[in-house]
Amino acid sequence: MRKLCAAAMAAAFLLPVAGTAAAQDGISIEGLVWFDRDEDGKTADEPGVPNEKIVKVVRDGSGELVGEYATGADGRYGVRDLPAGRYVVSVEVAGRYAPTGRRSVTTGGGTVDFGVRGGQLIGYSFLDQNRNGGMDADLGERPLEPGTLNGRKLELRPDGQFLVQDLPFGRYELVAADYRREGLALRDTQTSSGLDWVTGRRVYDVDADFSSAPIDVLYFNPKGDLTMGMPVVTPAKDVYTVGDEVGVDFRITNNGEAPDKADVLLSAWHAETLSFSDNLVGEDDTFTMKDLLLPGKSIDVELRVKLTSTELPYVFPFVTPSKWGEDNFADNKQKLLIEVVEKGAETTAPTTSSPVQTSPAQTSAVPATTTGPAAARAGNGSGLASTGASPLGFLGLAALLLTAGTTAFFVARRRRS
């Protein structure tokens, strides 16, 4: 009995020791995944990659997956209590980043760090009134908020620069801020920054080969100048009647310094709009250009209308002044006089036709046709003025019948003899 108690007590003392030995046999792997922006392999002053499942651990030789591990807010990861052995630790960027050094390490435990890099967006945003590409504070030029990147506001530095680093690879859309209420327009930076002057947007892909060329978002206070060409009514007629359907065509040109959009109106115009060209939106007699018009460009617009009245007989379209303001409004409107009459009234006006050439024999046999006052002058005092016909026609007919009768008489007499 004493021997059993001694053995039990010995076992009780040995169990904790055995457990401690087993724990000491387990290994740990830990480290940092950081943004190696300068690709020098050093972690100084560069942030960790936060909250990314980016580290993979497998057993060396068998390839058995131990697990995939995420970084914390500081970019650090850790694997504890692994059985003693050799493990392959790799950084799995899954196309989101590019490794700047080693991709994997085989280790029996310890610290394993990985450096990766993403993309970046850099540029300047300010009022560039003299359009020289530099911010001249002595001329009143100042930084302006650039807008958003994939819906998130871009932060601006006091010098007018914005910088976004460590972007995961993918597609991005930069949308410039809208300062039109302050009378400011985007500068044409299409050639240097790829920013669309009309929409204020740029869509681009960030990948391992992406170049971080600056995308500047610059503004200025432009002058506006919209002009309208003389309208043309088709079909072209001297006189139109109520109910006619006609086309009204005219050209709008942007002679200003920035993309512009105009409202188009038909003033003092009695007509029903039937249709309009697809570069307009609106109804009745008020329309708006569908798209912004670049400086130096023109569009041709067409309205199809039905004339409804004889009042105010002129076509009078005009475009509203530029939203950027303009000094000359005289060329924003044009007036074209036309004549519109009630249906049937257009036939009462005298018409002129080329004379018909006839022979002398036909002159006595074909009565002349006249219109209006000409018919009233057909009377000749013979009592046939109301018919407008000449009596010579009846005399010729009688002579013809007499000659035919005489000829028949002599033919009959010759047959009897």
PAFILUM-903391 format. One record per residue: x, y, z of N, C-alpha, C in turn. Coordinates in steps of 0.1 Angstrom, whole numbers, plus 2048, in hexadecimal, padded with zeros to 3 digits. Each point is the difference from the previous one (the first is absolute). Example, Ala and Ser with C-alpha at 12.3 -4.5 7.8 and 13.67 -1.06 7.14 Angstrom:
# PAFILUM-903391
8847C784E7F780C80080980C800;7FC80B7F980980B8007F880B808;
***
This chain:
# PAFILUM-903391
8087F48007F880C80080980C800;80A80080880980B8018078037F2;8037F57F98068017F37F78067F6;7F37FD8007F68067F77FF80F803;80080480C7FF80E80480C8087FB;80B7FA80180D8077FC8008017F1;7FB7F67F98008017F17F680B7FC;7F58018067F680A7FD80580E802;80780180B80580E80380B8037F6;8087F77FC80A8037F67FA8047F3;7F57F97FC7FA8037F47FA80E800;7FA80480C7FA80D80180B80B7FE;80C7FD80580B80A7FE8058007F2;8007F57F98067FF7F37F68067F5;7F37FF8027F78057F580280F7FD;80180980980280E7FC80E8017F9;80A7F880480D8027F97FF7FB7F2;7F87F57FE7FE7FB7F27F980A7F7;7F58078067F980A7F980880C7FC;80980480980980B7FD80A7FD7F5;8047F38008097FC7F67FA8007F2;7F37FC8007F98007F37FE80E7FB;7FD8098097FE80E7FC80D8067FB;80A7FC80680D8057FC8047FB7F2;7FB7F47FC8037FA7F37F88077F5;7F48078037F98087F680780C7FB;7FE8047F380780B7FB7F780B7FB;80580C7FF7F880C7FB8078067F4;7F78067F78058077F57F880E800;80780A7FF7FA80E8008088097F8;7FA80C7FD80780A7F87F780B7FC;8058087F77FA80C7FB7FE8007F1;7F58047FB7FE8027F27FE80F7FE;8098077F980080E8008008057F1;7FC80D7FF8018067F280E8067FE;8077F97F880E8037FD80080A7F4;7FC80D8037FD80A7F680D8037F7;80B80080780C8037F88087F37FC;7FA7F58038057F37FB80F7FE804;80380480D80E7FE8048017F580A;7F57F98038007F580980180380F;7FF80D80380180580E7F2805804;7FD7FE80D7F38048057FF80E806;80A80780080180D8077F580A7FA;7F88058097F680B7FD7F67FC7F5;7FE7F37FE7F67FB7F67F67F8808;7F38027FC7F57F98087FF7F17FD;7FA7F98097FC7F27FE7F47FF7F7;7FE7F47FA7F47FE7F87F57FB80A;7F68088037F67FD80A7F57F67FC;7FD7F78087F37F87FF7FF7F97F3;80B7FA7FC7FF7F97F38047F1803;7F87F77FB8047F180180A7FE7F5;80C80080480B8017F580B7F6803;8017F980B80A7F78037FB7F2800;8087F77F97FC7F27FF80B7F7806;7FC7F680880A7F78067FD7F27FC;80A7F87FA7FE7F27FD80C7F8806;7FE7F380280B7F880480A7FD7F5;80C80280380B7FD7F68007F17FD;8017FD7F38017F27FC7F27FB7FC;7F78008097F27FA7FD7F780A7F9;80380D8027F780A7FA7F3802807;7FE7F980C7F48018077FD80E805;7F48057FD7FD80E8047FE80180F;8078088077FE80380E7F680B802;80080A7F87F680B80180480C7F9;7F68097FE80280D7FA7FD80A80B;80980A8017FF80980C80080F7FB;7F88088087FE80E7FD809808808;80380C7FB8088098087F6808809;80680680A7F880980980080E7FB;7FC8098087FF80E7FC80E8067FD;80A7FA80780E8057FE8087F87F5;7F97F77FA8077F87F58077F4805;7FF7FD80D8077F48067F77F4800;8067F47FF7F97F38008087F780A;7FA7F58048067F68097F97F3800;8097F58007FB7F28008067FA80D;7F87FA8098067FB80C7FE7F1801;8087FA8097FF7F28047FF7F67F4;8098027F68017F77F58097F4804;7FD7F47FC8097F580380E8027FA;80A7FC80780D8027FB8027FA7F2;8068087F78027FB7F380480C7F7;8007FE7F380380A7F67F38047F9;7FF80D7FE7F48067FA80480A7F5;7F78007F580280A7F67F680B802;80580C8027F880C8038008097F4;7F58047FA8008087F47F680C801;80380A7F97F680B7FF7F87FF7F4;7F37FF8027F67FE7F57F980D7FD;8048077F67FA80E7FD7F47FF7F7;7FE7F47FA7F37FE7F87FD80B7F6;80B8057FA7FE80B7F67FD80D805;80080280E7FC80D80680D808801;80B7FA80280D80780280B7F97F9;80C8067FF80B7F97FA80B7FF80B;8057F480280B7FE80A80D8087FB;80780580A80C8087FC80D7F8803;7FE7F580680C7F78037FC7F27FF;8037F880A7FD7F28007F17FD801;7FC7F67FA7F27FC8007FD7F580B;80B7F88037FE7F580A80D7FD807;7FF7FA80C80B7FD8087FD7F2807;80A7F78007FF7F480780780180D;7F97FD80B80580380D7FC7F680A;8077FE80B7FC7F880C7FB80880B;7FC80D7FD7FB80980A80880D801;7F980A80480780D8027F880B7F9;80880B7FC7FA80C7FA8027FF7F0;7F58027FA8008017F17F880C7FC;80780A7F97F980C7FC8008007F0;7F58077FB7FF8017F27FC80F7FC;8068057F57FD80D7FB7F87FF7F3;7F68087FF7F88017F47FE80F7FC;7FC8027F47FC80E7FC7F38007F9;7F980B8007F48027F980180C7F6;7F58057FC80180C7F77FE80D808;80180B7F87FE80D8077FA80A7F6;7FA80A8057FA80B7F980780D805;8058087F780680C8047FC80B7F6;7FF80C8057FC80B7F77FE80D808;7FD80A7F87FE80E8067F28047FD;7FA8088087F38067FD80080E806;7FE80A7F780080E8047FA8097F5;7FD80C8037FB80A7F680C8057F8;7FF7FD7F380B8037F77FB80A7F6;7FD80C8057F980A7F78098047F4;80D8018018088047F58047F37F7;7FC7F48058017F47F980F7FD7FC;80980380A80E7FD7FD8057F3807;7F67F98078047F380680680280E;80280C80580580280E7F7809808;8007FE80D7F780780980780D804;7FB80C7FB80680D8037F880780B;8047FF80C7F880580B7FF80F7FF;80A8077FA80080F7FF7F58047F6;7FB7F77F87F68037F67F27FC806;7FF7FB80C7F47FC8067FD7F17FD;8097F97FA7FD7F27FE8027F880D;7F77F68028007F980D7FD7F17FE;8037F880A7FC7F27FF7F17FE800;7FC7F67F97F17FC7FF7FF7F1802;7F57FC8077FE7F28027FF7F97F3;8087F57FE8007F97F37F47F77FD;7F97FB80A7F57F77FD8017F3807;7FC7F57FA7FF7F38068077F57F8;8057F68078067F47F97F77F4805;7F97FA7F67F77F58037F780480C;7FB80C7FF7F680580A80680580D;80D7FF80280580580D80880D7FD;7FD80980980680E7FE80F800801;8068077F680F80180080480B809;80A7FD80880580A80A80B8097F9;7FF80D80380980A7F980A80580A;80C8027FB80A80680880080F7FE;80680880980080F7FF8068057F3;8097F87FA8078047F47F87FC7F3;7F47FB8037F77FC7F48027F27FB;8097F88078027F37FB7F77F6807;7FC7F57F97F97F58078087F37FC;8007F780A8087F47FE7F97F5807;7FD7F57F97FA7F480580A7F47FD;8057F980A80A7F67FF7FA7F2803;8077F67FC7FD7F28047F27FC7FC;7FD8037F37F37FC7FB8007F27FB;7F77F88047FF7F27FB7FE8017F1;8057F67F87FE8007F27F27FF7FD;7FB8077F57F27FF7FC7FD80D7F8;7F38027FE7FB80B7F87FC80B809;80480D7FB7FD80C8087F980A7F8;7F88088067FA80C7F980280C808;80680A7FA80280D8067F58097FB;7F98078097F68097FC80380E806;80380A7F780480D8047F4807807;80380980A7F68088077FA80A7F6;7F48038037F88097F780080E806;8068097F980180E8057F880A7F7;7F77FA7F87F88097F77F980B806;7FB7FD80D7F880B80780980C803;80D7FD80180980B8028068067F3;7FA7FC7F58048057F380D7FA7FB;8047F480680D7FA7FC7FE7F47F8;8087FE7F68007F47F780D7F8801;8007F47FD80C7F87FF8088057F4;80D8008028098037F58017F37F7;8048027F48027F57F680D7FA804;7FF7F580880C7F98048007F27F9;7F87FE7F67FF7F37F980E7FA7FC;8088097FA80C7FB7FA80A7FD80B;80080780B80A7FD80B7FC7F780B;7F38008037FB7F880B7F67F67FD;7FB8007F47F67F77FC7F2802806;7FE80C8077F38038067F78067F5;7F47FA7FF7F78047F57FB80E804;8028097F67FC80E8027F1802802;7F97F87F97F18017FF7FA7FA80D;8037F48037FA7F980B80780280E;80D8057FF80780180D8047F3806;8017F57F88037F380580C7FA7F9;8067F680780A7F87FA7FF7F2807;7FE7F67F78007F280580D7FA7FB;8077F980A80D7FA7FC8027F3809;8097F87FB8037F380780E801807;8007FC80C80D8008088047F1800;80C7FD7FB8067F380180F801803;8077F57FF80E8008038088097F7;7FB8027F48078087F67FB80F800;7F78038097FA80D80080A80B802;80080B7F880980B8027F880B808;80780580A7FA80A80980280E7FB;7FD8027F380180E7FA7F6809806;80380C8037F68098077F38017F8;7F58018077F38037FA7FC80D806;80280B7F97FD80D8067F18047FD;7FA80780A7F28047FF80180F802;8008087F580280E8007F48077FB;7FD80C8057F48087FD80480E7FC;7F78067F980180E7FC7F38077FE;7FF80D7FF7F48077FE7FF8047F1;7F87F87F98008027F17F680B7FC;8028047F37F68097F97F77F77F8;7F48047FF7F67F87F87FC8087F3;7FC7F97F67FB8067F47F97F67F7;7F38008017F87F77F87FA8087F5;8007FA7F47FA8077F47F67F77F9;7F68067F97F77F97F88008057F2;8007F67F78008037F17F18037FC;7FF8067F47F38037FA7F87F37FE;7F38008057F87F47FE7FC7FE7F1;7FE7F47FC7FC7FC7F37F37F8801;7F58057F97F37F98007FF7F77F4;7FD7F48017FE7F77F47F37F9801;7F97FE7F58048057F27FF80F7FF;8098067F880080E7FD7F48047F8;7F88098057F48057F87FE80F802;7FA8067F77FD80F8017F580280A;7F67F78007F58018097FD7F2806;7FE80080D7FC7F48077F2801805;7F97F58017F28008057FF7F980E;7F68048077FD7FA80D7FE7F17FE;8077F88088007F27FE80C7FA7FA;8088087F980C7FB7FA80A7FB80B;8077F57FC80A7FB80980E8037FA;80880780880D8047FA80B7FD80A;80C8007FB80C7FE80880780D803;80580280C80780C80480E7FC804;80A8037F880E7FC80380880C803;8097FE80A80A80B80280C7FA808;80B80780080D7FC80580380880D;8057F980A80580680C80F7FE802;80780A80380F7FF80080480680E;80A7F980680680480C80D8077FD;80080D80180C8087FE80780480D;7FB7FA80B80680380D80C7F9803;80480080D80D7FA8047FE7F3807;7F47FB8037FE7F48077F47F97FB;7FF7F38027F47F87FC7F3807805;7F68007F87F48088047F37F97FB;7F58038067F37FA7FC7F680B801;7F88017F57F780B7FF7F17FB800;7F78098047F27FE7FF7FC8067F2;7F77F97F97FC8057F37F1803801;7FC80C7FC7F28048007FB8057F3;7F37FE7FD7FA8067F47F680B805;80380C7FE7F880B8057F68057F5;7F58058057F58057F77FE7F87F4;7FC7F48037FF7F67F57F47F7802;7F78017F67F37F98018027F37F8;8047F58078027F37FA8007F580A;7FC7F57FC8007F480880C7F77FD;8087FE80B80C7F87FE7FC7F17FD;8057FA7F57FD7F27FD80C7F7804;80C8057FE80C7F880480C809800;80B7FB80680C80880080C7F7800;80C8057FC80C7F87FE8047FA80D;8077F58008047F880C80B807808;80580B7FC80A8078087F980B809;7F38008007F88088097F87F8809;7FC80680C7F67FB8097F680B803;7F47FD8027F680A8037F27FE7FA;7F880A7FF7F37FF7FB7FB80E7FC;7F58007F87F980C7FC80A8097F9;80380C8068098097F980D803809;8037F780980C8028098087F3800;80D8017FD8087F47FF80E803806;8077F580380D8028058097F67F9;80C8057FD80A7F77F98037F4809;8007F47FB8027F480880E7FF805;80A8047F980E7FF80480780D800;80A80180880980C8008078017F2;80280C7FC8068037F380E806803;80A7F97F980D80580280380D7F9;80980880580480D7FA8047FD7F1;7FB8097F88037FF7F17F87F67F9;7F77F98067F87F67FA7F18057FE;7F97FA7F67F38047FD7F77F37FF;7F38028027F67F67FE7F58057F7;7FA7F87F87F48047F87F47F9807;7F68088027F47FB8067F48027F7;7F67F88017F58007F77F37FE808;7F68097FD7F37FF8067F67FD7F4;7F77F78037F57FE7F67F3805806;7FA80A7FA7F48078067F58017F6;7F48028057F48027F87FB80E803;7FF8087F57FB80E8017F2800804;7FD80980B7F28008057F980E800;80780A7FB7FA80D8008078097F6;7F980B7FC80580A7F780780B807;7FE80080E80680B80880F7FF801;80680C80280E8018038087F77F6;8008047F38067F87F580F801800;8077FB80A80E7FE7FF8057F5809;80B7FA7FC8077F680880A807808;8007FE80E8098088088067F780B;80A7F77FC8067F880A80C807807;8037FD80C80C8058068057F780B;80D8018038067F880B80380A80C;7FE7FB80C80280880C80F803801;80380B80780E8038028087F5807;80D8007FD8097F58067FF80180F;8007F480780180080E80D806806;80A8017F780C8078057FF80F7FE;7F58057FB7FF80E7FD8068047F3;7FA8097F98058057F37FD80E7FE;8088077F97FF80F7FD7F78037F5;8007F77F67F88027F37F57F77FF;7F48058027F37F87FF7F98027F3;8068097F77F98037F38007F37F7;80A7F88018007F47F77FA7F4806;7F980180B7F97F58067F27FE7FB;7FC8097F77F27FF7FB8008047F1;7F67FA7F97FE8037F27F18017FD;7FC8097F67F28017FD7FF7FE7F1;7F77F77FC7FE7FD7F17F18037FD;7FE80A7F77F28037FD7FA7F57F6;7F47FC8037F97F77F67F28057FF;7F87FC7F67F28037FE7F87F4802;7F68018097F77F58037F28057FE;7F87F97F77F28047FE7F77F4802;7F38038017F67F58028007F77F4;7FC7F48027FF7F77F57F78047F5;8048017F37F88047F580380F7FC;80580880A80380E7FD80C8017F7;8097F680080C8017F87FD8007F1;7F47FC7FB7FC7FF7F27FB80D7FB;7FD8098087F980D7FC80B80A7FA;80C7FE80380A8097FC8037FE7F1;80280C7F78027FE7F280D7F87FE;8007F87F580C7F87FD8048047F2;80C7FE7FD8068047F38057F37FA;7FC7FD7F48057F57F98058037F2;8097F87FB8068037F37F57FF7F5;8008097F67F68007F58017F37F8;7F57FB7FB7FF7F47F78018047F2;8097FC7F88018037F27F77F87F7;7F78077F87F67F97F88018057F1;7FA7F87F78008057F27F48097FD;8008087F57F58087FD7F37F97FF;8007F37FA7F37F97FE7FB7FC80E;8097FC8097FB7FC80D7FB80C808;80480C7FD7FC80B8087F18027FF;7FA7FE7F47F28027FE7F87F4805;8067F48027F87F48038017FD80F;80B8058088017FC80E7FE80C808;7F58008097FD80B80880B80280A;80480D80380A80380A7FA7FE80E;8097FB80A7FC7FF80E80780A808;7F980680980580B8097FC7FE80E;8068068097FC80080E7FE80E805;7F780180A7FF80D8077FB80B7F6;80680C8007FC80B7F88017FE7F1;8097F77FC8017FD7F27F37FB7FA;7F87F88077F37FB7FB7F680B7FE;80180A8087F680B7FF8028087F3;80C8007FB8038077F47FD7F87F3;7F97F58017FD7F87F47F58057F8;7F88098057F48067F88058087F4;7F88007F58038077F47F48087FA;7F58018087F48087FC7F77F87F7;8027F37FE7F87F87F77F57F9806;7FE80280D7F67F98078057F3806;80C7FC7FE8067F380580A80280B;80080D80580A80380A8007F780C;7F37FB8047FF7F880C8067F27FE;8027FC7F48067F27FE80F8017FE;80580C7FB80E8017FE8047F97F3;7F77FC7F78037F87F480080A7F4;8077FD7F68018087F47F57FB7F6;7F88097F87F67FC7F68067FA7F4;80D8027FE8067FB7F48007F1800;8007FA80B8007F18017F37FB7FA;7F48068037F47FC7FB7FE8027F1;80680B7FB7FF8037F18087F57F9;80C7FC8058087F67FA7F97F37FF;7F97FC80B7F97F48007F58007F6;7F980B7FE7F58017F68057FE7F2;80C8077FD8067FF7F38047F27FD;8057F980A8047F27FE7F47F77FD;7F58028077F47F87FD7FB8027F2;80080D7FC7FB8047F38087F97F5;80D8008028097FA7F67FE7F17FF;7FE7FA80C7FD7F18007F37FD7F8;7F68088027F37FE7FA8018017F1;80780B7FB8018027F28087F47F9;80A7FC8078087F57FA7F87F37FF;7F77FD80A7F87F48007F68017F4;7FA80C7FE7F78027F58067FD7F3;80C8057FC8067FE7F38047F17FF;8047F980A8037F28007F47F87FC;7F58038077F37F97FD7FB8027F1;80180C7FC7FC8037F28087F97F6;80E7FF8028087F97F77FD7F17FF;7FC7FA80B7FD7F28007F37FD7F8;7F780A8007F37FD7F98038017F0;8098097FC8038017F28097F57FB;
***
